[in-house]
Amino acid sequence: MDGLNVDYTTKIPNNVNLGSDRQVLKALEGWHPGYLDWWNDMGPEGFQESLVYLRTAVSVDPKGWAKFDYVKMPEYRWGILLAPQEEGRNVNFGEHLGEPAWQEVPGEYRAMLRRLVVIQGDTEPASVEQQRHLGKTAPSLYDMRNLFQVNVEEGRHLWAMVYLLQKYFGRDGREEADDLLRRRSGDADAPRMLGAFNEATPDWLSFFMFTFFTDRDGKMQLESLAQSGFDPLSRTCRFMLTEEAHHMFVGETGVGRTLQRTCEAMTAAGVEDPYDKDRVRSLGVIDLPTIQKKMNLHFTLSLDLFGSEVSTNAANFYNSGLKGRFQETKIDDDHRLTSATYPVSKLIDGEVKLVDEPALTALNMRLRDDYVADCAKGVERWNKIIEKSGVKFRLELPHVAFHRHIGEFRDVKVSPEGEAIGEAEWEKGKDQWLPSKEDGDFIEALMKPETEPAKFAGWIAPPKVGIDNKPGDFEYVKIAA
């Protein structure tokens, strides 16, 4: 096989010659029934028999890797897909800079590497679990199909990590692969490993914010792991990134269409004040300040996923050549960082200030800064939609110290503008900054399903173009009776 096309002769589509790797094929086939049980228990509820117009990878060639067709989700061809191997690839950073990339796990880094794979793997089924009820309130068949596409691809990303565990980590890897199916998002006894993946996703605006902000964290983490000196992990993540792009597209356009519909309704009704909440809501749309609050929540939950700003773990991952920086090879420095520094936000004498820290221990901060800059570009695209409508309102990312549960700011109260405030001031302001129960109840009341082709719920605008260039009245999901 040439590494681009996918072999469909086994139960598990792949481009890694599974057919000739009997031991791993057997282990994966043994894991498969448990995965299907998990999918049927925790995947999209009520739609397992529906025919969904999904894309499936038929090669990893970026020019045409996806084939679209109707498929029932439990019959989706999940597989093991790695980007093509680069001949002569080297480790590009850390202590092993310039050495040949590893095709097998380096013994001294085994535990560290396994942890990286497990944490990444744990996020994938978690988001499927968080989103399992959303199909019932989809604002259109187009949106429902996009949700299910995200879900099956998160499932495939889980397969990608399980393949690495099964092939390269022996019995430990098999146990970790089983645990990935045992944990459950939000479960008191066996929760998912990272906080944001135990939060509820109660409505479609939350889903769009999640796919914009949290999947963008996923993109940053995958970009960093794609730099790995362990070549199979690098190749796995490089292909996952092609799928992650669609998830962020769903989030960005979903929020954009929500903003567009709100602005259209305000303009048509002659409502000029975006803060006239009752009047805007009476139009059956989500008011802009509430969208800002949702954004504040999901942005800050996603910032926590980067871990502590100063981290010896991050330094160890980098030094070992296991996890690089965002677009490592494009950075103009020595790629060892032994004497470099990087500015880190800290609270000093009641004020948020930048303090130079060793660049190696500040790698999480650097990655988070890259993430914030990437988010800001998307927020500006949303602001253009509002601007174009003539409504006077701007969305703003809150300060990185606001509403944090991990890192330098976990024990302090900071306003969205970045001012350190007391407990009383926080209690007074939090319902203006973060979604209140009343906001949640209002949004939930809007979440009425729309299941006719070409029809959209009143709170969201239709997309500019269909998926796979399909016409507006295309039946993206044939719902089973």
N, C-alpha and C positions, 0 to 999 in steps of 0.2 A: 504493500500500500504506500501511496506517495505522501501520506500525512495530511492531505487536503480532503480527500473523499472519505465518506463514512461507510464502514462495513456494517451491513445489516444482516449478516448471516448468523449472528448470535442474538440472544434475547436482548442484549445490551448493545445498541449502536455505539460504535467507537472508531477512533482512528489511531489506536495504540496497539494494534495487533493482539487484541485480547484472545482471539482464536488460538494463538500459539502460546498463550501464557495461561496454561490450564489451571494452575493453582489460584491465581487471582480471579480468573473467570468463575471458578467454582465458589470462591469466597463471596464474590459480588452476586452470583446467582442465589447463594444462600441468604444474602442480605435483602434481596429483591422483594420477597413476600412480606417481610416486616415493613419495608418502605411502602408497599401498596396498602397494607393495613393502616399505616399512619396516614397516608394520603386520603383514604376513604373515611377515616375518623376525623381528621383535622384539616383536610383540604376544603375547597369551596362547598359550603353546605347547601344541599338542595339542587345542585347542578351537575352531579357526577354522570348523569345519563344524557345530558344535553350535548348536542353537536356544536362545537365551537370552531370558528374559523381561525386556526392558529398557524403560526410559522414553526417549522421544525428544521433544525440544522441538517443539511445533506452534504455539506462540506465546510471547511473552515476558511475557504477562500473568501476574502472580504468582498469580492465583486459579485458573489452570488451564493451565499451560504444557506439561504433560507427558502424553504418551499412552503407555500400556503395551502391549507386544505382543511376541510371539516374533520374533526376528530373528537371523540369523547375523552375527557381529560384523563381518566384512569388508564386509557389505552395510548396515551401520548408516548412517543418513543424517546424517553430520557436516555442520555448516553454520556460517554466519556470522550470529551473533545479537547484536544490540546492544539495550540497554535503550532505551525511548522517549526521544526528545530532549526536554529541558526548554527550553521557550521562554524566551528572555531570560536564560539562564544566564551567570553571570560567573565570572571567576577569583576564588577565595576566599582566596588567601594570596599572600605574597611580593611582589616588586616590582611585579607587575601587578594587585594586589588591586583589584577593582572594575571592571576592564576586561572587555569581552565575551569569553567563552570562545572559543578558537580552533577553527575548523572545518578549517583547514589547518595544516600544520607550520610554526611560526615559524622562518624561516631560520636565525637565530642559535642556535637550540636543537636543530637537526636531529640532530647527532651524539649529543648527550646523550639525546634522546628515543629515538633508534634503539637506543641501548645499553639503556635501560630495557625496551623492548619485547623485545629479543633475550634478555636475561637471564630475563625472565618466561617467554618462549616456550620457552627451553631446559629449564626445569624440567619442563614438561608431558610430552614424550616420555620424559624420563629416568625418571620414576616408573613408566611403563608397562614400560620395559626392566628396571627393578629387580624388577618383580613378575611377570615373564613365566612363571616356572616354578610359581607358587603354586597354579594351578588343579589341579595333579596331587595336591596334598595337602590339598585343601579339606575342612574338618571337616563340611560339609553342602552340599547344593545351594543352600540359602538364602545361605550365606556365599560360595559360588562365584559366584552371581549378583551379589552386592554387589561383589565384586572386579571382575567384568567391567563392571559399571556404572561404577565408578570409572575403570577403564581407558578405556572409550569416551569418557567425559567429559573425561579428561585429553587424549585425542586431539582432542576438539572445542576444548579450550582452546588447543591448538597451532594449530588452524585459525584461531581468533580472532586470535592474534598474527600469523600469516602473512598474513591479510587486511590488517591494518594495515601490515605491511611492504610488501606488493605494491601497495597502493593509494597509500600516502603517501611511499614512499622510493625509488621508481624502480629503477634497476639495482642500487644498493646493497641495497635491500630484497629484490630477487629472489635476490641472492647469499646474503644472510643466511638467507632462507627455505630455500635448498638446504642450507646448512650445518647447519640445525636437524635435517635428516634424516641428515646425514653423521656427526655426533658420536654416541658411544655411551657409556652409563653404564659407568664402570669401565675403559674402553678406555685402554691405556697411551699410544697415539699421538694419539687424538682423544677425550679424556674430555669429560664434561659440565662446564659452567662452574663450578658450585658444588659444594663438597666433599660435602655430605650426599647429593647425587644421584649420587655415584660409589660409595656404600656398597652392600653386598649386602643384599637382604631375604630371608634364608634360610628364614624360617618364618612362620607366621601370627601369632604374638604380635608379631614384628617389624613385620608389615604393619599390625596394629591400632595399635601404638605410632606407626608412621610416619604413619598417617592421622589420629591424634589430634594428635601434636606437629608434624610437618612440614607437613601440610595446614593446620594452624592458623597456622603462619608464612605459608603461602600466603594465608590469609584476611587477615592483617594487611597483607601487601604489596598485595593486591588492594584492600583498603579504602583504603590510602594512594594507590594509582594511580587509584581511583575518584574521588578529589578533584581529579584533574589538570585544569589549565586547557585541555589539549588534549582537546576534547570527545569525539572518537571513541574515545580510550583510556578515558576516564571511563565512557562508555556500555558499552563492551565489558566492562570489569571489573565494573560493576554487575550485569550479567547473569551473569557467571562466578561471582559470589558466591552466587547462588541454587543453583548446582550444587555449589559447594564445601561447602555446609552438609551435604549427604548424605555427603560423604567423611569429615567429622569425626564425623558420627553413626555411621558404620561403625566408626571407631576407638574412640570412647568406649564404644559398646555392646559391641564385641568384647572390649575389656579388661574391661569390667564383667561380661560373661558368663563370662569366664575366671576372674575373682575369685570369682564366685558359685559356680561348679562346684567350685573348690578348697575353699572354705569348707564347702559341702555335704558333700563327701567327707570332710573332716576331722571334721566334726560326727558324721556317720554312723559313722565308725570310732572315735570317741572320742579323737581326737588333739587335745590342747589346745595343744601347743607348736608354733607356726608355724615355729620354727627347727630342728625335728627333720626335717631335710631328707630323709634316707633314708626315714623312715616316710611322710612326706607323698608323696614321689615314688612310693613303692611302691603308692599308691592310683591311679596313672595320671593324676595332675594336676600342675600346675606350682606349686611351692611359692611362697609369698608373697614371701620375700626375693629370689628370682630374678626375680619380676615387678618388684620395686623396682629391681633392677639394670638390667633392660631399660629401665625408665622413665628411670633416670639417663643411660643411653647416648643414647636418642633425644631427650631433653630438651636435652642439651648439644650434640649435633650440630645440633639445630634452632636453638639460640641463636647458633651460629656463622653461620647464614644471615643474621643481621641486620648482619653486617659489624662494623667497628671502632666502639667506643662513641663516639669522637670522629672525625668524618669531614667533610672539606671537600666531598666529593662530595654527601653528603646535604644540606649547606647550599646547594650550588649547585642541586640538584634543587628544593629548596624555594623559594629566592629566585626561580628562573625560573618558578615556578608549575606545574612538571611533576609533582611528587609531594608530596602533603600529609602531614599527620599522621592517625593513626587517628581517624575521626569529627571531622575538622577543624572543620566548621561548628558543632559542639556545644561547642567549647572557647571559654571566655570570656577572650580576650586580644586583642591588636591584629592577630594573624595576619601580622605582619611579623618579630617576634622580634629586631629589631636591637639592643635593649639588654637583653633578658631572659637569665636564666641557668637552668641545669638541673643537678641533682646527678648526678654520674657516679661509678661505682665504680672505685676505683684501688687498687693495692697500694702502701702508703706505710709505710716502716720495718717491713716484715714483716707489716703488718696491712691488711685490706681496709677502706678508708674511702671516704666520699662526699665528692667535691670539686665545687664549683660550676664549671661550664664555660659558655661562651656557648651559649644554647639552640639557635642555628642549627647549630652543629657537633655538638651532642649529640642530634640528631634520631633517630639510630639507637638510642641509649640509651632515649630516651623510648618509641619504638615497641616496643622489647624489654621495657620495664617493663609496657606495656599487655598485651603477649603473656604475660608471666609471670603477671600477675594473672588473665588469661583461663584459662591452664592450671591455675592453683591452684583455680579454681572446679570444673573438671572432676575434679581429683584428690579434692576434697572429696566429690563425688558418688560416686566409687569407694569412698572411706572409709566412706560410709553403707552401702554394700552389705556391707562387711566387718563393720561395727558391728552391723548387723541380724542377722547370722549368729551373733553372740556370740563370734567369734574375736577374741582380743586382738592386734591388729596395726594399724599405721597406715602408709600410704604418705606419703612426704614428698618434695617437690621438692628436689633438691640445691641448694646455693648456686650462684649464677650464675658464680662464679669457678672452679668445679670442672670439670676435664677439658675445657679450652678450647683451641682451635687457632687462633683468630682474635681480635684485639683485645687489650685491656689484660692479659689473663691467659694469653696463649698460651705464654709461656716460664716460667710458674711452676707449681708443684705445690700444689694446694689440696685439702683434704679436703671431703667432701660437706657438712660443717658450716661450711665457710668459713675454716678455719684454714690458714695457709701452712705447708707441711711440706717436709721434705727428700726427696731422691731415694730414699733407703733406706726411709723410712716409706711413700712412695708405692708402691714395689715390694711392700712387705709387705701393704699394704691394698687394692691395686687389684682383686684377685679377689673381695674382699668387696663392692666398690662397683660393679664393672662386670662384665658377663657373661664368664665364663671359657670356655675351649674345652669343658670338661666340661659346663657349663650348656648351651652350644649343642648339644652332642651329645645330651644328655638330651632337650631340646625337640624336636630333629630326629627322635629315635626315637618321639616321641609323634605325629608328623605323619603319621598314616595316613588316607587319604581315606575319606570316607563319602558314597556317591553314591546312596543310596536316599532317596526323599522321606520327610520326617518323621524321619529318623535323624540323630543328631549324634555326632561323635567324643566319647570319654569325658572329654576335658579341658575341654570348653566346654558351658555351659548353653544350651538353646534360647532364642530371643528371645521377648519377651512377645507381640508381634504380628508378623504377616507383612508383607512389602512389598506395597503396594497392597491391604492388608487381606485377603490370600489366606490360606486355611486352612493349618494346620501341615503337611499332607501334599501341598501343592501342588508340582508338578514345575517348579521355577524354571529348571532347565537340562535340556534334552533332549539328552543326550550322544550325539554321532554315533558309530555303531559303527565 
